[in-house]
């Protein structure tokens, strides 16, 4: 991407929500800083050495929750700070699966004079080293996001995104954990915010030390609850519209 075109689209900041990713967070931060955007790292109450590793890193802003509140809560904390200096927030997961440089592909996908939410569609998710929970979760989520009245997407669970600020903060998303990232897609469409996908690479190489805090049973129940509420809201809105 022509870097001169970035400034024409506004000011960007990077938000990295992190919880117990002591082995990967340094590499993710170092790669993100190279984008030359302000970087906000939100430690969501880590109990390992994550906070000790990031609290003295130069050229970043470290924010911290006293206890674990959830990925969505960490993203919102990042939004609140980033919105003071930026028009857009680039979210990057702390587990090392994303290539921060690909944020430039997401920026390039922002249509001129529009304020969309950009989702990075992870390529290579069918590889043998990709956890089955990630493959199943993506298909499950894609279907229910659509049924809830959200956009038709290939990768509704990707955490590599660009959010318009402050619009994303005004969507009244209830979820504060992983479900935040699917609920906000539905709320964005309801509020006429376009949702656009753009390809990004993913790193699930064999031998990579990747920690996931996804809990199949607990998060399945939470996802189901979130989607149930969204579907009920969609039905009720349809009934009142008809009246």
LOLOTOR-371554 format. One record per residue (C-alpha): residue in three letters; x, y, z. Coordinates in pm, whole numbers, plus 32768, in hexadecimal, padded with zeros to 4 digits. Layout:
REM residues N
ALAXYZ...
END
This chain:
REM residues 243
UNK800080008000UNK807181627FB7UNK80B781DC811AUNK8064833F80B6UNK7EFD82CF808AUNK7EDA826881F7UNK7ED383CA827BUNK7DB9841C818BUNK7CDF8318823BUNK7D1D83A28395UNK7DEA835084C8UNK7E1B81E78534UNK7E758145867FUNK7EBD7FD886D0UNK7E0F7F2887F3UNK7E977DDC8874UNK7DBB7D36897DUNK7E8E7C3B8A3EUNK7E4E7B388B4AUNK7F617A468BB3UNK80277A4F8A6FUNK81817A728B07UNK822B79AA89F2UNK819F7A6888C6UNK814A7BC98932UNK82A87C5B8902UNK82B97BEC8796UNK815A7C6C8751UNK81AB7DBF87E9UNK82F67DDE8731UNK82527D9285E3UNK81307E7F862BUNK82127FA28687UNK82AC7F8A852BUNK81608004849CUNK81B6815A852DUNK8061817F85CEUNK802681BB8742UNK800F806887EFUNK7F2B80258919UNK7F627EDA89CDUNK7E447E808AB8UNK7EA67D7D8BBDUNK7D607CDA8C26UNK7DCB7C6C8D81UNK7EDE7B7A8D1AUNK7F5A7A908E2AUNK809C7A248D7EUNK81C97B008D2BUNK81157BBC8C13UNK80F47D058CCEUNK825B7CF98D49UNK82CE7CCE8BE1UNK82087DF18B52UNK81F77EFA8C63UNK834B7F8C8C12UNK83437F6A8A96UNK838F80B489F2UNK82B6816188EDUNK816F80B98952UNK8053810C8A3FUNK80097FF78B3AUNK7EAE7FE48BD5UNK7E507EE38CDBUNK7D1B7E438D74UNK7D477DDB8EDFUNK7C8F7C988E91UNK7C307BDA8D59UNK7AFB7C7E8CC2UNK7AFD7BE48B66UNK7B807C308A0CUNK7A5E7D1589B7UNK7A967DE08AF1UNK7C087E008A9CUNK7BB57E75893CUNK7AC47F7A89C4UNK7BCE7FF88AB5UNK7CB5801B898AUNK7BA880CC88C1UNK7B7781CF89D2UNK7CE7822E89D2UNK7D23820D885BUNK7BF682E9880BUNK7CA8840D88B0UNK7DAD8413879AUNK7D2F8338867CUNK7C1183108585UNK7C418199855FUNK7CA980798643UNK7D667F4E85BAUNK7D367E20869FUNK7E3E7D0D869CUNK7E347BCF876DUNK7F527B918861UNK7F807A1F8813UNK805D7A5786E3UNK7F6E79D285DDUNK7F607B1D8521UNK80677BCC8450UNK80467D3B84C0UNK80CF7DB58373UNK7F8C7D3982D5UNK7EDB7E5D837CUNK7F417F1F8246UNK7E677E358175UNK7D417E7F8259UNK7D7B7FF68242UNK7D877FDE80C9UNK7C317F3580CFUNK7B8C8067816DUNK7AB68102805AUNK7AE88272801CUNK7A07835380EBUNK796F822E81ACUNK798781C38318UNK796D8047830FUNK79DB7F3483FBUNK7AED7E698350UNK7B197CF783A3UNK7C587C3E834AUNK7BF87AF582A5UNK7D0179FC8311UNK7D8C793481EEUNK7E0B77D1821EUNK7D157771832EUNK7CED76148298UNK7E5675B682E5UNK7EA1748283BAUNK7F41755784CBUNK7E09762C84FBUNK7D4E75C1863AUNK7C00751885F6UNK7B5B760B86E8UNK7BC1772C8606UNK7B39768684CBUNK79F1761D856FUNK79C977648628UNK79E7782F84EBUNK78D977698433UNK77F5776D8563UNK782178E18593UNK77F7793C8422UNK76A5788C8415UNK761979248553UNK76947A838509UNK75D37A7583C3UNK749E79E28469UNK74AB7AF5856EUNK74907BF9845EUNK76017C408440UNK76D87C4B8305UNK77307B1C8230UNK789E7ADF8281UNK79A979D78247UNK7A597A0F8393UNK797E7AAD849CUNK7A697A3785B2UNK7BA17AE58537UNK7C2B7BD2863BUNK7D007C8D853CUNK7C1F7DB584EAUNK7C017F2884B9UNK7AEE7FDD8575UNK7A7981408531UNK7A8E821E8664UNK79BD828F8711UNK78A881D98652UNK790D808286D4UNK78F581038838UNK778D81728807UNK76F98022879DUNK76927FBB88FFUNK772D7E6288E9UNK76D97D9B8A23UNK77D67C808A0FUNK79247CB78AB8UNK79D77B748A61UNK7A177AC68913UNK78AB7AF788B3UNK78ED7C6D8895UNK798D7C358740UNK785B7B8B86ABUNK77577C668752UNK77F97DA586D3UNK77E07D24856DUNK76687D00858EUNK76447E4F863CUNK77187EF6852FUNK76307E80841AUNK74FD7EEB84DFUNK7592804784FBUNK75E180588385UNK7758803983B8UNK77E57F738290UNK78B07E3B82E3UNK79C27DEF81E8UNK7AAD7CC381D6UNK7C157CC4815EUNK7D107BA3815BUNK7E1F7B7E8262UNK7F1E7A7182A6UNK7F13798F83D7UNK802C78E68495UNK7FD0778B8512UNK811E76EB84BCUNK817975A0855DUNK823E75D1869CUNK81B9773086D5UNK816E77668845UNK800E77EF8836UNK7F2F78148964UNK7DB878278932UNK7CC878798A4AUNK7BA077F68983UNK7ADB76FA8A55UNK79FC762B896DUNK78DC75E78A5FUNK78D777308B1EUNK7905780889EAUNK7809773B8923UNK770777878A2FUNK776678F78A35UNK7759790C88B8UNK7607786288B3UNK7581795789B5UNK76047A8488F3UNK75717A0C87AAUNK742579B5884EUNK73FF7B1A88CBUNK74607BAA8778UNK73677ACA86C1UNK724F7B2587B2UNK72A07C958782UNK72947C64860AUNK71407BB8861DUNK70AD7CC18700UNK71327DDA8625UNK70947D3384F7UNK6F447D1485A5UNK6F3E7E808612UNK6FAA7EF184B8UNK6E847E37841CUNK6D967EE5850B
END
